[in-house]
Amino acid sequence: MTRAVVARGSELRVEDVVLPEPGPTEVRVRIRAAGVCHSDLSMVNGTLAPAYPLVLGHEAAGEVVSDGPLAGEHVVLNWSPPCRACWFCAHGEPWLCATTSGPSVPRGHTADGEPLHVTLGVGGLAEQVVVPAHAVIPVPRDVPFPVAALLGCAALTGVGAVRRTAGVAAGETVVVIGLGGVGLAVVVAARAAGASRVIAVDVSDAKRPLALAAGATDYLVSDDGLSRAVRGLTEGRGADHAFECVGRAVTMRAAWRATRRGGAVTVVGMGGRDDLLSLSALDIFHSARTLRASVYGSSDPDRDVPPLAAEIRDGTLDLSPLITDLIGLDDAPEAFARMMRGEGARSVVVLD
């Protein structure tokens, strides 16, 4: 038995579950820290349609406790391990791997014998998980587990969006809409890239201290005058780059309007199937802007996690502003409630 945060639709509770024994190509990982991510919320609020009962969580770090060559390693879990054989992997786009699992994967059963599913093949909000061996990435033992967990999603997604998808250069201006864990990671990365202005945007003033701690030079509360306010901070042009980290058509359009002619809009937030974005054909032509998505930060976790861990060790990458709450497993359902209210950034479950 292992304890886990289990969803049955919108009902969340911590309960005992039974995981299978690791197969020849699998490992058992004792989870030491796991982030509560907005993608997990998408599993229970109707944005996605997983199977239930479902163990939540996909952003996690821990220690391999099964036998084998990885035994004892401190690892980050990769919820999208590439196959290295499909067309996308062969053409340098492993973040689009054709074998990526759906929102839920069958694994184990509840204490009552009901078939169980895990989020994105991980189910990281649990004391232990069983995952494919190629879904874990070793990291140095002196990287703290709560920070290492962020390398499994928020940091890799946000930093990758800045460095790999958008290629933000020193001296450029950046606007970031939506300041959850991923949005704050974008702020951290944009500032580290040498952006001359990093304009952070959210729906209330409550996120201002978090944004400034992450490196934002300016903070704006989102309203109908956002594009005008951004232009006022960028010599009338608009930002060189806009990052939408919410996943809604209305904020994607706001990002589009806040970007200069010839600039780039990078959509990082995952939106709903029926939330349609409308842009006029003339606007697309006249503005000469680029609109693109950043899936998992256009990153290859096997390649990108180790150098990010090295940056954390030497102090050049500070992810501490992303974490606003360190909690226990039993506190995870309330962390989801805080996320729905738009409070804080990342809550990280810490297990002894």
C-alpha positions in Angstrom: 0.0 0.0 0.0 1.0 3.6 -0.6 -0.8 6.8 0.2 -1.8 9.0 -2.7 -4.0 12.0 -3.7 -6.8 10.3 -5.7 -9.4 12.2 -7.8 -12.9 10.9 -8.7 -14.0 13.7 -10.8 -13.8 16.9 -8.7 -13.7 15.0 -5.5 -10.1 14.8 -4.1 -9.0 12.7 -1.1 -5.8 11.1 0.2 -6.2 7.3 0.4 -4.3 4.0 0.2 -3.6 2.5 -3.2 -1.8 -0.5 -4.5 0.9 -0.2 -7.2 2.2 -3.1 -9.2 5.7 -4.4 -8.7 8.2 -2.9 -11.2 8.7 -4.9 -14.4 12.1 -5.5 -16.1 12.1 -2.0 -17.6 10.5 -0.2 -14.7 11.6 1.4 -11.4 10.0 2.2 -8.1 10.6 5.7 -6.9 10.0 6.9 -3.4 8.7 10.4 -3.9 10.3 13.1 -1.8 8.7 16.2 -3.3 5.9 16.8 -5.8 4.5 20.1 -7.2 0.8 20.8 -7.4 0.5 21.9 -11.1 -2.3 23.6 -13.0 -2.2 20.6 -15.4 -3.3 18.5 -12.5 -6.2 20.8 -12.0 -7.1 20.3 -15.6 -7.7 16.6 -14.8 -10.5 17.5 -12.4 -12.1 20.7 -13.8 -13.2 19.4 -17.1 -10.4 20.8 -19.3 -9.2 17.2 -19.9 -11.0 13.9 -19.7 -9.0 11.3 -17.8 -10.2 8.0 -16.4 -11.0 7.8 -12.7 -10.1 7.0 -10.0 -6.9 8.9 -10.8 -3.8 9.5 -8.8 -2.9 13.2 -9.4 0.5 14.7 -9.9 3.3 14.6 -12.6 5.9 17.1 -11.4 8.0 15.2 -8.9 11.4 14.1 -7.6 12.5 11.3 -5.4 14.9 8.3 -4.9 14.9 5.0 -6.7 14.2 2.3 -4.2 14.0 -0.7 -6.5 16.9 -2.9 -7.5 18.9 -2.2 -10.6 21.5 0.2 -12.0 19.5 3.2 -10.9 19.1 2.0 -7.3 19.7 4.9 -4.8 19.8 7.6 -7.4 18.1 10.9 -6.8 15.9 11.5 -9.8 13.5 13.9 -11.5 10.4 12.2 -13.1 9.8 12.9 -16.8 6.0 12.7 -17.6 6.8 12.7 -21.3 9.7 10.3 -21.9 10.5 10.2 -25.7 10.7 6.9 -27.5 13.7 8.1 -29.6 12.3 6.2 -32.6 9.2 8.0 -34.0 9.4 10.7 -36.7 9.3 13.6 -34.2 12.1 12.1 -32.1 14.2 11.4 -35.2 13.7 15.0 -36.3 14.8 16.6 -33.1 11.4 17.3 -31.6 11.1 14.8 -28.7 8.6 17.0 -26.9 6.1 16.0 -29.6 6.9 12.3 -29.4 4.2 10.2 -31.0 4.1 7.7 -28.1 3.4 10.3 -25.3 0.8 8.9 -23.0 -2.7 10.4 -22.7 -3.9 12.2 -19.6 -4.3 9.0 -17.6 -2.6 5.6 -17.7 -3.8 2.4 -16.0 -1.6 1.4 -13.1 -2.5 -0.6 -10.0 -5.7 -0.5 -8.0 -7.4 1.1 -5.1 -7.5 -0.6 -1.6 -11.0 -1.9 -2.6 -9.7 -3.5 -5.8 -11.0 -0.9 -8.3 -8.7 -0.4 -11.3 -6.6 2.8 -10.8 -5.1 5.3 -13.2 -2.2 7.7 -12.8 -1.8 11.2 -14.2 0.4 11.4 -17.4 1.9 8.1 -16.6 3.3 9.3 -13.3 0.8 9.9 -10.5 3.4 11.8 -8.5 1.3 13.0 -5.6 1.9 9.8 -3.8 4.4 8.2 -1.4 5.7 6.0 -4.2 5.3 5.5 -7.9 6.2 2.9 -10.5 7.4 4.3 -13.8 9.4 3.3 -16.9 13.1 3.4 -16.2 13.6 5.9 -19.1 11.1 8.3 -17.3 13.6 9.2 -14.6 16.5 11.5 -14.9 19.3 11.4 -12.3 20.3 14.7 -10.6 23.0 15.5 -8.1 22.2 14.5 -4.5 22.8 18.1 -3.2 19.9 19.6 -5.3 17.1 20.0 -2.8 14.1 17.8 -3.6 11.4 20.6 -3.7 13.5 22.5 -6.3 14.4 19.3 -8.2 10.7 18.5 -8.5 10.1 21.8 -10.4 12.5 20.5 -13.1 9.9 17.9 -14.0 7.5 20.5 -15.3 7.3 24.2 -14.2 10.9 25.1 -14.6 11.6 23.0 -17.7 8.4 24.4 -19.3 9.0 28.0 -18.4 12.8 28.2 -18.9 12.5 26.2 -22.1 9.9 28.5 -23.5 12.3 31.4 -23.1 15.5 29.7 -24.1 14.4 27.2 -26.7 11.0 28.2 -28.1 11.4 32.0 -28.2 15.1 32.5 -28.0 14.9 35.7 -25.9 18.1 37.7 -26.4 19.8 40.2 -24.2 18.2 43.7 -24.4 14.8 42.5 -25.7 11.6 43.3 -23.9 9.3 40.6 -22.5 5.7 40.6 -21.2 4.5 37.5 -19.2 0.8 37.0 -18.7 -0.2 34.6 -15.9 2.0 34.2 -12.8 1.6 30.7 -11.6 4.6 28.4 -11.3 5.2 28.3 -15.0 4.7 32.0 -15.5 7.2 32.8 -12.8 9.7 30.4 -14.3 9.4 32.4 -17.5 10.1 35.6 -15.6 13.2 34.1 -14.0 14.5 32.8 -17.3 13.7 36.1 -19.2 15.6 38.1 -16.6 18.5 35.6 -16.7 18.6 35.9 -20.5 19.3 39.7 -20.1 15.9 41.0 -21.1 15.9 44.8 -20.6 12.3 44.8 -19.4 10.3 41.9 -18.0 6.7 43.1 -17.6 4.7 40.7 -15.4 0.9 40.6 -15.6 -1.8 39.0 -13.5 -5.4 39.7 -12.6 -4.7 41.2 -9.2 -1.9 43.0 -7.3 -1.5 40.0 -5.0 1.2 38.5 -7.3 3.3 41.6 -7.4 5.8 40.6 -4.7 6.3 37.2 -6.3 6.9 38.7 -9.7 9.4 41.2 -8.4 11.2 38.5 -6.5 11.5 36.4 -9.7 13.1 39.3 -11.5 10.2 41.3 -13.1 11.1 45.0 -13.7 7.4 46.0 -13.9 4.1 44.7 -12.8 0.7 45.3 -14.4 -2.8 44.3 -13.4 -4.6 42.8 -16.4 -7.4 44.9 -17.8 -8.7 46.4 -21.0 -5.8 48.9 -21.1 -3.1 46.3 -21.0 -1.7 46.8 -24.5 -1.6 50.5 -24.0 0.2 50.1 -20.7 2.8 47.7 -22.2 3.4 50.2 -25.0 3.9 52.9 -22.5 6.8 50.8 -21.1 8.3 49.9 -24.4 8.7 53.3 -26.2 5.3 52.9 -27.9 6.1 49.7 -29.8 4.9 46.8 -27.6 7.1 44.0 -26.3 9.5 42.0 -28.4 8.1 38.8 -26.8 4.9 38.0 -25.1 4.4 34.7 -23.1 0.8 33.6 -22.4 0.9 31.3 -19.4 -2.8 31.0 -18.7 -4.4 28.9 -21.5 -7.3 31.1 -22.4 -8.2 32.7 -25.7 -8.8 36.1 -24.1 -5.3 36.2 -22.6 -3.8 34.9 -25.9 -5.4 37.8 -27.7 -4.1 40.2 -25.0 -0.6 38.8 -25.5 -1.0 39.4 -29.2 -2.0 43.0 -28.8 0.8 43.7 -26.3 3.4 42.6 -28.8 5.1 44.9 -31.3 4.9 44.5 -35.0 7.3 41.7 -36.0 7.4 40.4 -32.4 6.6 36.9 -31.2 3.8 35.5 -29.0 4.5 32.2 -27.3 1.6 30.3 -25.9 2.7 28.2 -22.9 -0.7 27.7 -21.1 -2.9 24.7 -22.1 -6.4 25.8 -23.0 -9.7 24.2 -23.6 -10.9 22.5 -26.8 -13.9 24.9 -27.2 -12.1 28.2 -26.3 -11.6 29.6 -29.8 -9.1 32.4 -30.6 -10.1 34.8 -33.3 -7.7 37.1 -35.2 -8.5 39.0 -38.4 -6.6 38.1 -41.6 -5.6 41.7 -42.0 -4.2 41.9 -38.5 -2.1 38.7 -39.0 -0.6 40.2 -42.2 -0.2 43.8 -41.1 1.3 43.0 -37.6 3.8 40.5 -39.0 3.8 38.8 -35.5 4.6 35.2 -34.9 2.1 33.1 -32.9 3.4 29.7 -31.7 3.0 27.2 -28.9 5.6 25.9 -26.5 5.0 22.3 -25.6 7.0 21.3 -22.5 9.3 24.2 -23.2 10.4 22.6 -26.5 12.8 20.7 -24.2 14.4 17.3 -24.2 14.4 16.5 -20.5 17.3 14.0 -20.8 19.4 16.8 -22.3 18.1 19.8 -20.5 17.5 18.8 -16.9 21.1 18.0 -15.9 22.4 21.5 -17.0 19.5 23.2 -15.2 20.3 21.2 -12.1 23.9 22.4 -12.4 22.7 26.0 -12.7 20.7 25.5 -9.5 23.8 24.2 -7.7 26.0 27.1 -8.7 23.4 29.7 -8.0 22.9 31.0 -11.5 19.3 29.8 -11.6 17.1 30.6 -8.6 13.8 28.8 -8.6 12.9 29.6 -5.0 10.5 32.4 -6.0 8.3 29.8 -7.6 7.6 28.0 -4.3 5.1 29.7 -2.1 4.0 26.7 0.1 5.7 23.6 1.4 3.0 21.2 2.5 2.3 17.6 3.5 0.4 15.1 1.4 -2.8 15.5 3.4 -2.7 19.3 2.6 -2.7 18.7 -1.2 -6.5 19.0 -1.7 -6.5 22.5 -0.1 -3.6 23.4 -2.4 -5.8 22.7 -5.4 -8.5 25.0 -3.8 -5.9 27.8 -3.5 -4.9 27.3 -7.1 -8.5 27.7 -8.2 -8.7 30.9 -6.2 -5.5 32.1 -7.9 -3.5 32.3 -4.7 0.3 31.9 -4.5 2.4 30.1 -7.1 3.7 26.5 -6.6 2.6 24.4 -3.6 5.1 21.6 -3.2 4.2 18.5 -1.3 7.3 17.3 0.8 7.4 13.7 2.0 10.0 12.5 4.6 
